[in-house]
Amino acid sequence: MITTLLLVSMAIILAAGVLALSGLIQPNIVWRRLSLLLMLPGLAGIIVASVWVMAGDLQVLIPLFEVSELLAVNFYLDRLSAFFILIICVVSACVTVYSLGYVEHQPEPAQRQWSIGLMAIFILSMIGVVASENYFALLLNWEIMSLSSFFLVILERKQAENIKAGIYYLVMTQLSTVFLFFSCLVTYSSTGSMAVNASMPAMANLSLVLAGFLLGFGTKAGLIPLHKWLPYAHSAAPSNISALMSGVMLKVAIYGLARITLNLESIPLGWGLVLLGMGTLSAVLGVIYALKEHDLKKLLAYHSIENIGIIVIGLGLYSIFTFYSLELLALASLAGALFHSLNHALFKALLFMCSGNVINAVSTRNIEQMGGLVKRMPATAGIFLVGAAAISALPPLNGFASEILLFQSYLGAFQIPSLFVAIGVFASLAAFALMSALAAACFVKAFGITFLAIPRSEAAAQAHEASPSMIAAPAILAGLCVILGVGSFHFFNMMGLNLPVPNLLPVTIIIITVVLIAFLMIRYLKIPVRKIETWNCGSANIDSRTEYTATGFSQPILNFFSPIFRTREMVERSFTDVFRSVLHHGKAEIKTMQIFEERIYLPVARFAMRIGRWVSNWQNGDLDNFILYGFIAIVISILAAGWWL
């Protein structure tokens, strides 16, 4: 029954994609909406199948087709894969509803058809990766996922920035495939099994295998320093696709890391320490780089790096506590990582969809040219505020519930017998606390500069609210953020997990009561309100030039972290008098260094270009010698492959 439900549902989604692509012959809004509406029952069916597997703790093997013993495409569902498929489908369903209105804002009818068709393939491939029973099926679906998302990133290819983003993304994602292919081959060579869920014993080349899996999955997840593609791709893609990429595609990579970690028969301490270190680095630097961004979508993209870091921290803590046989702390860490995977998918997809509403209204991603949108787009502003509070880990929302679970796990580190490891865990805790504070500061900037004060451009002054479908979709996710936060204690108890999660329901009741009483007092007691003009520092009037800017908000923090950013301030001033006392015009800029791009990626790219030029010159030499070298290389490759396999 589950097999039939899953396969029929996936076939419906595929049919929706084919229907959208067939509409390229004569693009029509009817075909587009029919395709999107057809995807919803397919996603609903997969959600039911996933919940069924999780509730019954089932293990379902679904054979599809087999070329040989090694080259088979089969699906396998257990609680872990079903949980991540549930995340994919819930977010995808909301994005599908959002796309009913959003795709009509794209400039060309053909782009709209491509967007829906490729989105259906993208969603199916993500489900396929998580449901894969063996490494061949995983790599096949991984490539389909990578290529379909690449074409979605460059959908608006007339903009040079989008082409650059697509190239970054394609190169990095193909590198991740190479690393995964290598580790899968070595794993098969050592264990004789291609099964994704097969246990991994303590083999001689285990460190090499784990390094390959970390580089492969870590690149797709956006872990620092493998993250460079992420801010470019997520900002270049249409906002509905950004919601999918940030909300769920990154979780596909997290699924891979979680699966490999749980497959280990004996988890090495070094694996846990590496995960903890990379997670901490990603969380802290992700939020620091987000603070300097004025591009709304890039700001959200850097926060994806931060939250992926939080999830990987949870996996690292799980590995460390498992190594020392601290089972309760390990369980809390793993639960925190998985719970935050779900939470981040919800509030990040919500935030990207709201950013799409804003960008469509003002035709820019620069928040310095926004402002005053809370009066013109009140529904979008309210939903964005819920998402901002959730990602800032404010109670009683879901982000708080998962992060407090990881905080509780951190505090159990005093039970670790190794002083060196315990100090490292507590140092990570200090960085985690810093990251939490900076995240809240960043979203004060993001919400305040975008929605509050008065408009700073004509487009912001003329903005209007988004269509109903573009409001309903993020509103559903906002409701889930509240429900999962308020009910987190009760949900874990229902699953039989006694975890250190506070009961947020009483807190929520108190907050609602206080707000309701304040509202009723203001509404019905007729308390007199005094209205006076805001102090304007002696100016004749107040306009957008007197507002607090995103640059001004970020400057003190950027100065504090200047060793990371290599901050340079440039100030230009002109005066109306010879005594330089009356300012006529002023301009200030803060320039920061792209340290990973300028110190890591560009030197590697330049070295590769030099090698490429050398090979090109060598290749264009004597043809006979070139054929001889090619023959020798082929023979060596065949012999090496035969010896290896």
SULZIPE-V25757 format. One line per field, one symbol per residue. phi: phi as a letter, one per 40 degrees, with the letter a starting at -180 (. if undefined). A space follows every 50 residues. Layout:
phi: ???
This chain:
phi: .cdccccccccccccccccccccccadacccccccccccccccccccccc cdccccfcbbbbcbaacacccbbbbabbcccccccdddcccccccccdcd cccccccbdcdccddccccccdcccccccccccbcccccccccccccccc ccccdccccccccdcccdcccccccccccccdccccccccbgbbcccccb ccccbccccccccccccccccgcccccccccccccccdcccdcccccbcc ccccddcccccccccbcccccccccccccccccccdcccccccbcdccdc cccccdccdcccdccccdccccdcfcccccccccccccccccccdccccd ccccccdccccbgaccccbbggccccbccccccdccccccccgccbcccc ccccccdccdcccccccccccccccccccccccccccccccccccccccc bcgbdbaccccbcacccdcccccccccccccccccccddccccccgbcbc bccccdcccccccccccccccccbcfccbcbbcccbfgccabbcccccbc ccccdccccccdcccfcbbbbbbbbcbccfbbccaaabbbbbccccccbb ccdcccccccccccccccccccccccccccccccccccccccccc
